[in-house]
Amino acid sequence: SGLARIVHTMRHSRDGFVATVRGEAAFRQLLVLHGALAGVACVLEVSAVERAVMLAVCLVSLLTELLNSAIEAVVDRISLELHPLSKNAKDMGSAAQGVALLMVGVVWGVILLG
């Protein structure tokens, strides 16, 4: 039913978040980085919209890393054997995170440097 489904979804989300924090050093590093950036964004003298965008791109980067970690887990679950398609999948997930971090840098740079 509706409420039970929401509760189960929240539990699965929590479990995925905890598994990523425990198992992925890159995610922990991004949590620290984006936590610091969020603190900075909250004290900067910028408009509410600019602050929201600065925080949103940080969340997009964390979201991208969660998806990247999921891709890596699925590839490793299928096989630890070296395979060009497995490498491509992992590299594409990494590239997505690279683009997300570039987006963080561009947005923050545009807002802070005008």
Buried (B, 14 or more C-beta within 10 A) or exposed (E): EEEEEEEEEEEEEEEBEEBBEEEBEBBBEBBEBBEEBBEEBEEEEBEEEBBEBBBEBBEBBBEBBBBBBBBBBEBEEEEEEEEEEBEEBBEEBBEBBEEBBEBBEEBBEEBEEE
